[in-house]
Amino acid sequence: MEKLYKTIELLPVHVHDTRAESGAAAAAEAAGIIRDAIARNGCANVIFAAAPSQNDLLESLLKQDIDWSKVRGFHQDEYIGLPAGHPAGFGNFLRRAIFEKVPFLELHYMACKPEDAEAMCQQYSALLEKYPPDLIFLGVGENGHLAFNDPAAADFHDPKRVKIVELDPVCRMQQVNDGCFATVDEVPRRALTLTMSQIMSVPHAVAVVPTVRKAAAIAAALNGPISESCPASILRRCQGASLYLDADSASQAF
């Protein structure tokens, strides 16, 4: 059951007691957006977030009435330098969580060799221009990042769609906190990411952010200044975005 609903500037914020309830509610909204896009255009272009925070959403999304054969799937960021089959790779995460569980129309992955990273930025940018996204799923990092737009790399007016970034220490430590790596030294230092301007251009965004480890970032995003110092704060100005929290992640914001 929804515990709290509040609109902050343009952003509807839904707070549920548990992360499972929050993920299920987000999946229901997202399914409607996907079905509407299919009805309008014959297919839907959807960008997925890859992180443990998305597990409840993705599990619930698989239970929705969606014709996946009409959905084109993308992801929003990827490490540079991991071996192709590494379980922490974001494409590999999405394969396990959803991409291999339903019959997508097409799937587009970012993983590449380090020497091909710049070319992948260009290739992925061209794909996003060819297939304009209808929906993006988002998480929020412990440092307030969206995708891998950490505060030092975030630019609300970025001229690029996809770029190479250096990951900051908070972001890299989050990957250890999430259980994706045993030590911070194992976490790659560089990654590919959709830029803030690309994220902001998508007409619908569903952000799912559970756990107390995100509480400070959520409080800053909802109550602090709108600034690249907390990239997620821009969600308050994004028409078509929704934020789904559990009681823990909302605990410092209200």
N, C-alpha and C positions, 0 to 999 in steps of 0.2 A: 504494500500500500504506500502511496506517496505521502511522505512526511511533511514536505514543504514545497510550495511552488512560488517562485518569485521571478519577476522580470527585472533585470538590471540593465538599464538603457535599452538596447534592442534584444538582449539575450535572455531567453527563457531558461530558468535554472530549476531543475527537478531534483529533489532530494528524497531518497528512499532509505529505509532503515538498513537494508543490506545491499551489498554489491550485486547479488544475484537479482534482486528486484530491480535495481537500477539498470543492469544490463538488459533484462527482459523488456523493460519499458522503452529503452533506447532502440532495441531491435524492432519493436512494433512500429515506432515512428519511422525508422529507416526503411522498413519493408514497404510502407506506404509510399515513400519517396521513390523507391526503386520501381514499384508497380506503376506509378504515375509516369515516370520517365519512359518505361516500356510502352505504355499506352500512347504516349505522345510521339515517340520517335522509333518505336520498334525494337529498341535496345536501351540499356542503361550502362553508363560508364561510371565505375565506382572505385574510389581510392581507399585502400584499407590501411589501418595502423597495425603494426606488429609489436606487441608487448603483452606481458602477462595481464596488464590492466584491462585488456580487451577480451579476455577469455570468456567472461559471462555474456558479453554482447555477442560474440561469435557463436557460442553454443546456442543461444536463443535465436540468433538469426537463421541458423540452419533449420529451425522448427517453423519458420514463417512460410507463408504461401508466396513463393517467389519462383518465377520461371528462370532459373539460373542459366539456361541455354541462351538467354537473351541479355546476359550481363557480361560486360567486358571488365576485367579486374586489373587493377594497378596497385602498387604500393608506394609509399611516400618517402622512404629513406632506406639506406643500406650501408653497412660497413664497407670500408675499403681494406682489403688485405686479409680477410678471412679465407680459409680453404673453402672450396666450392660446397662441400657437404657439411660444413660446420653447423651444429644444431642451433647456435645463436644467430645465424644469418637470418635476416628478416624475411627474405623470400622463403627460406626453409621453414620458419615459424608459420608462415601463412599457408604453405603447402599442408603442413600437419593439421592446422586449425580449421581450414575451410577450403583451400583451393583444390585439394585432391578428394574432397568429400562430396562435391556437387559438380555437375557438368557445365562449366563456364563456357561462354561463347569464345572468349580469348583470355589469355593471361599474359601479362607483360612484367618481366622481372628486371631488376636493376643490377643484380650481381655481375661483376666483371673483374678482370685482372686489373691490378693497380695502374698499369700503363695504359689501360683503355678507359680510365675513369672519365677523363674529359670528353672523349668521344661518346660515352654513355650519357653524359649530361645532355649533349646535343641530340642524341637519338631519342632519349626519353622526352625531352622538350618537344620534339617534333611529333611524337605520339600523342602527347597531351593537347597539342594544337589541332591535330587531326581528329581526335576523339575528345571533345570538350567534356570534362567531368560533370556529372550530375550531382554527385554526393561524395563527400570525404568524411571518413571516420577519423577522429582525433583522440589522442591522449594528451595529457599535460605532464611535463617533466617536473622533477623536484626543483629545478631551477626556473620553472615556468615556460620551458621550451614547448614549441609545437613542431612536430617532426624532429629534425635535428637542428632546428634554428635556436641554438643556445643564445643567451643574451648578447654575447660579443659578435655573433654572426647574423643575428636577426636584423632585417631591414624591411620595414613595411612598404617601401617603395622600390624593392629590388627589381632591377631590369631583367633579371634572369628568371626562368621557370624552375630550373634544376641547377644546383651548384655543388662544389666540393667544399666541405667545411672541416675545421679543426674542432674536435669535441673538447668541451671544457671539463675540468676535474669533477665537478658535481654531476654532470651528465655521465661521465665514465663510471663514477662510483655507483650511480643509480643502477647501472647494468649488473653490478655485483649484488646490490641490494635486491634486485629482482630475481637473483638466482641464475642469471644467464651465463655468468663467468665466475670462476672461483676467486680470482684476485683482480685488482684493478690493472695490474701489469698485462693481463691477458686481453684487456679491452682495446680494440683498435683506436688509434688516435685520430683517424680521418674517416669521413663518411660522405656519401652522396645524400642530398636532401632536396625535396621540393622547397622552394623558397616561400617566404611569407606572402609575397604578392601572388604567387600561384595558389597558395592555400586560400587566401582571401577572395580569389576570383571565382571559387566554386560556389554555385548558388545555394547549396545545402551542406551543412556540416553538423555532424552528430558527435559530440565529444563525451566520452565516458571516462570518469576519473574516480576510481575508488581508493581507499586506504588512507590511514592517518599520515603516511609519509608524504602525501600530496596536500595536506591541509594548509600548510603555510603558503604554498604556491597558489592554491585556490583563493585564499584570503587576499593575497596580493593581486591576483588577476581580477577579482570582483570588486575590491575596495580601494585598491591603490591607483596611481596614475596610469593612464594608457600610454605605454612606453615599451620600447624594445628591451628595456631592462627586465621586463616580465612579458615576454612575447604573447602569452595567452591572454593578456589584458585586451588585445584587439578584438577578441570574440564579442566583447560588449558592443562593438560597432558593426558587426557582421550580420546583415539581414539574412535570415534563413539558417542561422546557427542555433543549436540547442546544447545545453550542458546537463549531463546526468551525473549526480554525485551520490555517494552513500553517506550515512551519518558521520563516519569517521573523516572522510575528506572534506565534509562541510563544517566540521566542528569549530574551525577558527574564523569562518566567514560570516556567521550569523549569530 
